[in-house]
Amino acid sequence: MYLHHIGVVVRSIDEQLDYYRENFGLKPVLAKILDPLQDVYVAFLQNEGSTVLLELVEPASQASPAAQAMQRGGGLNHLCYTVHSIEQSIHHLLERGAILVRPMTPAVAFDGRQIAFLYTKAHELIELVEEKI
């Protein structure tokens, strides 16, 4: 299990790109795309030489889970870990008191690889994404 990205909920990806470039030197590595299964737009940014990405998450509709997060002010939302076996990792976290808040679903941003979201006993929202095979 290793850190893949940090997710940040924003009102508008287009409005935030300059902020992250100018303040943190982050550059887009995946342009804004729609993930209809999650009802969000996402874009990934990265510093040169870094292996961890920053994901900007924009609600695609008022029904989006990201819209609920935006109503609370947005900002830092989740940590995403790449895992070898998503099923085993979910089971591992559930055994330790986590709650599955979004079951496995294919993700557009990850070429259809499975993702899942869990809420941990430490009050963290964790996303798991299966490794590329």
QUIJOPE-V830738 format. One record per backbone hydrogen bond with DSSP energy under -0.5 kcal/mol. NH is the residue of the N-H (numbers start at 1). CO is the residue of the C=O. If there is no record, write none. Layout:
BEGIN
NH:CO + NH:CO
END
This chain:
BEGIN
2:82 + 4:80 + 5:80 + 6:53 + 7:78 + 8:55 + 9:75 + 10:57 + 16:12 + 16:13 + 17:13 + 20:16 + 21:17 + 22:18 + 23:19 + 24:20 + 25:21 + 26:20 + 27:46 + 29:44 + 30:44 + 33:42 + 35:40 + 36:34 + 38:35 + 39:35 + 40:35 + 41:58 + 42:33 + 43:56 + 44:30 + 45:54 + 46:27 + 50:47 + 53:4 + 54:45 + 55:6 + 55:53 + 56:43 + 56:54 + 57:8 + 57:55 + 58:41 + 58:56 + 59:10 + 60:39 + 61:39 + 64:61 + 67:64 + 68:64 + 69:65 + 70:66 + 71:67 + 72:68 + 72:69 + 73:70 + 74:69 + 75:9 + 77:7 + 78:7 + 79:125 + 80:5 + 81:127 + 82:2 + 83:129 + 86:84 + 89:85 + 90:86 + 91:87 + 92:88 + 93:89 + 94:90 + 95:91 + 96:92 + 96:93 + 97:94 + 98:93 + 99:119 + 101:99 + 101:117 + 102:117 + 105:115 + 107:113 + 110:107 + 111:108 + 112:107 + 113:110 + 115:105 + 116:128 + 117:102 + 118:126 + 119:99 + 120:118 + 120:124 + 123:120 + 126:118 + 126:124 + 127:79 + 128:116 + 129:81 + 130:114 + 131:83
END
